[in-house]
Amino acid sequence: MKKHADGIEDSTSLEVVSRISGVEDFTGHPPSTTTTTSAAFVAGDLHDLSAEVVDLLYTQAFSGAEMTEVDICEAFANVLLRHWSLCGIIVHLRGDDEQITESFIYTQARCDEAKSRRIGALLAASVGRTHAEQLIWLSEENKASALNSTKVIGEAKDSEHAEVRAALEEAGFRAGVGVPIRARSKLVGVLVAFSSEAERLRIALRGVRFIAAPIVIAIGNARRAHAMNQQRRHIEQLVEELQQRGAALEEANLELQRVGRYRSLFLARMSHELRTPLTSILGFAEILLEQEDLTDVQRRFCDRIQSSGKQLHASLNQLVDLSRLEAGHAELFLHEFSLREMLRESCAAVGRLAQKQDIKIECCTAPELATIVSDEGKLRQVVYNFFAHAIGRSPVGSRVRVRAEPAPSGRFSITVIDDGDPLGDSSHLFDPVDLDANEHGTNMNELGLIIAHRLIGVLGGTVTLETDAPRGLTVRLEFPMCPTE
């Protein structure tokens, strides 16, 4: 046995016909005394055969077991063999290459399989050329008996089928038939049967013709079931891979949570351990600066100690703030306060930085913006960081403009405009700094912007960057007048 290439249409959409014109009953032509056959078929009754075919199709559809094409051909061949002991049955089917090739072969043990294959190939080729049933008889008496009982389409002439006759005679057979299998009027296969007794094949001929159509239906069902089973197995494999990846992601998420807890613990410990000595350093530096008998060099050193200490203190606060924001521990403390006064104090807070670079800060608040309800500490931190960023970008002797005004839908805006160089790519302004890629490392302004951007989201605000002008950057911050907790 061997499997064939796919080429049969799905059986649910097939109108399968095995056509033979003018077929009459075999009544009046009893088998020879040497032939064993079913009396029901001698009388022309196909009821028993039809019941077995229906049983086969039902078993295929509802048994749950996947049947291969070879299994199907073997099952139908066994149906024929239970009623007629034929010497051989071969099924040829059309493949994807449109060639009709052997799909299944059964021969009795005493038969030469190679010679039987040659007979099957010759009869299948003849049916493929003529698209009609081909009958070959070596017994003139049985041939005449068959012709008296039926009109056979495409019956072989001696001159046209000498090769088939020679192959039958060489193998010891007396008759052979090739029955076309059609689906939607298209030839999709050939059912070949042969016997050492011509009378036996003549009696079995009607059953062979009847079996041809259900074979292609069952094979179509098998191919569809195989495709569905393949798809089901593929889906099961995808589900299994998805579950494995889900488990891996869950494990990675637990690892990230554990790392996050360790980082928060480290920052808390580090902040405590560093702030305690840092407070002492800043305190003693302030005491020393209050002394009048310090030399200029000593006072300069004390100023540097105090400035560096304050910078380190600010960095520690920013790291702790960022850690809390990433952990989702930020809380809003809402109260009513004056926006004008908050902006004035924020401008004063960055005044020393602006004075060092000879930058003038212009702050203008709309009169209708009196008081707002928000978290003053977080809003002040956001404003301070953007003010410091604008000052750091601006050239010496320039100015930074700040404007606060009402916005639609119960909101207000704070606009910060500087005269620095245009940004190359503003989309990465709030991305965490890659210390390996940045040869200068991170600075307070960069870390402050990251924290400020996170705080804007906590306050329910938005930030818009505009770099359309030849120089400078315009940052527009927008917040609700009264954010919801």
N, C-alpha and C positions, 0 to 999 in steps of 0.2 A: 504494500500500500504506500501511497505517497500523497502529500497534500498539494493542492493546486493554488495558483495565484488568485487573488480576489478579482472578481469580475462580474458577479451576479448582482442584480439590483435587489434592494430590500423587498422582502416578500410582502410587507404590508401594503406596498404600493404597486404590486405586480398583478397583472391579469395574465395568469399563466395558462397557456394552451398548448397541448400536444395534439396537433391536428393530423387527421388521416381521413381522406374522403371516401365515402361510400362503404364504410366498414359494416359488415353484416354479422349476425350471430353465427357461431360455429355449430348450431343445431343441425343434425343430419350428417356430421362428419365426426364420428366417434374416433378416439385414439386407437392406435394399434394395440395388440394384446401385450406387447412388450413395454408399453408406456404406462407409468404410474402417474396418475394425475387426480385432481380434485373433481368430483362429479359436478359440483356446483358450477365450475368454470366450463365444463363440457357443455352444460346447458346454457351457457352465456350469462350466467348470473354473477355480477361483480360485487354482490352485497358483502360477502365475507372479506374480500380483499379491501373494499372500501372501509369496512369496520376496522381492519388492522391498520390501515393508513391513518385513519382518524385517531386511533389509539396512540400511534407513534407521534403524531403532531401534538396531541394533548400531553403526552409524557414529556416531550421536548419543552413545551411551553410552561408547564407547571411543576416539573419535578425539582427544579432548583439547581440541578446539576448542569454544568456547561458541557454541551456535546460539540465535538469537533466535526468538521465536514467529513472526515474519514469515518467517524462513528455513524454519521447519518447515512452515508452511502452504504456502509456495511449493514445497517439495520434494514434499509429498504431491500438490499440484495437478499438478506435472510428471509424477508417476506416472500420474495419470488421463489427462493429455494425451498421454502416449506411446502409450496404447492407443486413446483416442477423441479426436478433434479437436473437442472441445466449444467452444462460443462463449464461455462464461464460467463461472468457479468462484469462489464467494464463501464465506468462513468467518465466521460470527458466533459470538461467545462471550459468556457471562454474566460481567459485571464485579463489582466490589465493591459497586456500587450495585444489584445484582441485575437490572440491565437487560441484555438481549441486544443487543450492538452489533457493528458490522462490525470484523473483525480483519484480514482479508486479502481482496484482490480480484484476479482475473486475468481480463482480457478480451482477445480478439483485436483486432488493430489496426483492423479494419474496423468494430468494434462501438462504439457510443456508451457511454462509461463512466458518464455521469450516468444514462442510462436503465437501464443494467445495475444500478447501485446501487439504483435505485428498485425494480426487480424483486426484488433480494435482500432489501431491507428489508421489502417486502410479504410475501414467502414466509416470512421469519423470523418476522414478527409473527403470521402465520397458524399456524405451528408452535408458537409460544409460547402462543397461545390454546388450541389443541386438544391440544397435547402429542403430536401424531401426524404422520406423514409426509403431505406435501401434494404432489399431482401435478396439473399443469395442462397440458392438451393442446388445441391449436387445431385439430388434424387429427382428425376423428371416426374415420377409418379406423385411424390409429395408436393412438388411444385405445382402440378396440374390441380391437385386437390386444394391447395391454398388459393390458386387463382379462381377456382370455381366458387369458393366461399367468400372471396373478398377481392375488391379492386384495390390494388396497391399502387400508391403514388411513387413514381421514380423507380420502378422495378429495374434491376440491373440487366443489361444485355450482356450476352457472352463476350462480345468483342470489347465492351467497356470495362468489364470486371474480371478479366482473365486472371489478373494478379491476385484478386481477392479469392477467386475460386481455387487458384493454385495454393494459396496460403491455407485455406480451409482443408483442402485435400491432404496437404503435407502434415497438418496437425491432427488429422484423423477425424475431422468434424464434417457433418453432412449439411449443415445449414447455419446461416448467420443473419442477424438483422441489426440495422442501425436506426434507432428511433430518434428523430429530432426533438429537442427540448426547447420550447419557445417561451419567451416572456415579452408581452406587449408586441407580438408579431416579430420579435427579433430572436434569431437563433442564438441561444446561450449555452447549449451543450448537446451532447449526443449520448444516448443510452445504448450500449452494444451488448447483445446476448448471442450465444452460439451453443450448439448442441451436436452431439455425435449421432442423434436421431432426429431426422428432419420432422417427423410427425410430432415429436415432443415439443419442438420449437413452434410448430404450427399451432398447437393447442395453447401454448403459453403466450402466443403473440399478443392476444388481446390484453392480458394482464401486464405485459411489458409496456404496451402503449399507455395503459392506465397509470402505471407507476411513474412514468417519466415526469408528469407535471408536479406531483407532490414532492419529488426530490428537490426541485429548484426552490419550492416554497420553504422546505425545511432548511436548506442550505442558506437561503436568505435570512431566515430567522436566526440561524446559528451565527452568521456574521454580525448581525445586529446585536445579538446577545454578547458576543465576544467584544465588540466595540464598547458596549455599555459597561461590561465588566472591567475592561481596561480603564475606562473613564472613572469608574467607581474606585478602582485601586489607586488611580492617580490622585483622586480627591482625598482618599484616606491617607495617602502618603503626604500630601500637602498639609492635611490637618495635623498629622503626627509631627511634621517639621515645624508647623506653627506652634504646636504645644511645646515642643522642645525649645524653640526660640523664646516663647513666652516665659518658660521656666528660667531660661538664661537671663532674660531681661529682668525678671523679678529678683533673681539672685544678684544681678548687677545693681539693681535699685537698692536692695538691702545693704550692699557694700557701700554705695554712695551715701546712704543715710548714716552708716556707721562712721565713714570718713568725715561727713559733715558734723556729726556730734563730736568727734575728736578735734576737729578744727575749731569748733565753737569753744570747746573746753580749753584748747591751747590758747586761743585769743583771750579768753577770760583770765586764764592764769597769767599769761604774758602781760596783759594790761595791768593786772594787779601788781605783779612783781616789778614792772617797769615804772608804773606811776608812783609807787611809794618812794623809791630813791629819786625819781625825777622831780617830785614835789620838793624834796629837800634841796636838790641842786638849784631849782628855780628860787626857792626861798632864800638860800644863802647868797645867791647871785644878786638878788634884790637888796639884801642887807649890805653887801659889799658896795653896791652902786650908791647907796645912801651915805657912805663914808666920804668925807670931804678931803681926807689926806691921801687919796689915791693918786698915783701918777697917771699920766695920759696913757701909758702903755698898759698899766693895770686896769684902768677904766675900759680901755678898748677890749681887753681880754674878757672882762666881766660882761660887757655888752654882747660879745660873741657867744659866751656861755649861755646867757639869758635868751638870745635869739635862737640859738640851736635847740635849747631846751623847749622853748615854746613851739618850735617847728616839730620836734619829736612828739610833744604832747598832742599837737593837732593831728599828726599822722596816726597816733594811737587811737584817738577818738574816731577818726575816719575808718580805720580798720574795724573797730568794734561796731560802728554804725553799719558798715557794709555787711558784716557778718550777720547782724540782726535782720537786715533787709532780706538777705538771701535765705535766711531761715524762716522768713515770714512772721517775724515777731514784732514788726513795727505796729505801733498803736497810735491812734489819733487822739489828741487832747484838744478838743475844740473850745474856743472861747472868742468873745468879741474883742477886737482891738482896732486901732487906727492904722490903716494901710500907709497913709502919708508918713506917719511917725516911724513906722517900721522901715520904710524905704530910706528915710533920712538917716536913721541910725545905721543901716547897712552901708550906705555911702560913706558915713564917717568911719566905719570899721575898716574899709579898704582905703581910707584916705592916706594912710602912711605909705602903703604900697604904690598908690598913684603919685604921691609926692616924690618918691624916689625916681620915678620915670618921667617926672614933669608932665603928667597927664591930668587933664581937667575933667571932672565928672559933672555932667549936667543932668539933674533929676527934675522931672516935671510930672505932677500928679493931677489928674482931672478933679475939679472941685466937687463933682457929684460922688466921687469915691471917698466917702468919709470913713466909715467903719465896715469891716467884713467879719465873717465868722469862719475861722480856720484854725489849724494847728500852727501857732505863731512860730514856735521853735523850728519846725521842719521847713516852713515857708522861708524863714529868715536864712536857714542853711542853704536852701536852693538859690535864693537871690544872691547871697554872699559868694557862692562858688561861681555863678555866671558873671558877676561883677569882676571877680579876680581873674577869670579866664579872659574877659574882654580887655582888662588892663594889661595882662601878660602878652596879649597878641598885638597891642597897639604900639606904634612907633613913638619914640621920644617926642614930646611936645604936641601930641595930638589930643583928642578928647574922646570920651565915652559918653553916649547919650542914653538916658533912661527915661522911659515914658510909660505911665500907668493910666489906663482909661477903661471905661465900661465896654463889655462885649455882649453880643446877643445872647439870649436864652439864660439870663441871670448869671452871667459870668463876667470876669474882668481879665484884662491882659496886661502883662508887663513886657515891654520891648526894650532890648539892650542892643545898641548899635556901636560898633567899633570901627576903626580905620586901619585894621591890620590887613595882611595879605589874604587874598581869597583862598578858601579851603579847596584842596584838590579833590577830596572825596568826603563830603559831609556825612555820608551814611555810616562811617566808622568812627565818628566823633565820640560816641558813647560806648564803644566796644571796650572790653577789658584789655589792658595793655599787655602785650607779649614781651616779657622781660628779655627773652633770648633774642627776639628780633629787634628790640630797641637798645641800641648801644649806649644810650644815655640813661637807661632805666626809666622808671616811672617817677613822676613828680606830683606834688600836692594838687596842682590844678587838674591834672588828668584823673587822678583818683577822686577828687572832689566832684568832677563832672559826672563820673559814673554813679556816685552816690546821689547827686542831685537828680539825675535822670530817673533813678529808682524812686526817689521821694516824690517826684512829679506824679508818677503813677499812683502812689499811695494817697496823694492828695486829690486824685481824680482829675488831674490836669493833663495838658498836652504841650508839646514843644515843637516849634517849626523853625527850620533854618533856611535863610535866604542868602544866596551869594551871587545875585544877578549883577550887582554893582561892580565896576572895575576894581574897586578895593573895598575891603571891609566885610563884616559878617553881621547879619541881622538875626537875632534870636528872639522869637516871640513865644512867651510863656502865657498860657491861658488856664485859669482856675475857676471853679465855681465860687459864687459868693458865699455859699454855705454848703460844704460837702456833707454827704450822708455818711454816717459811721458804718 
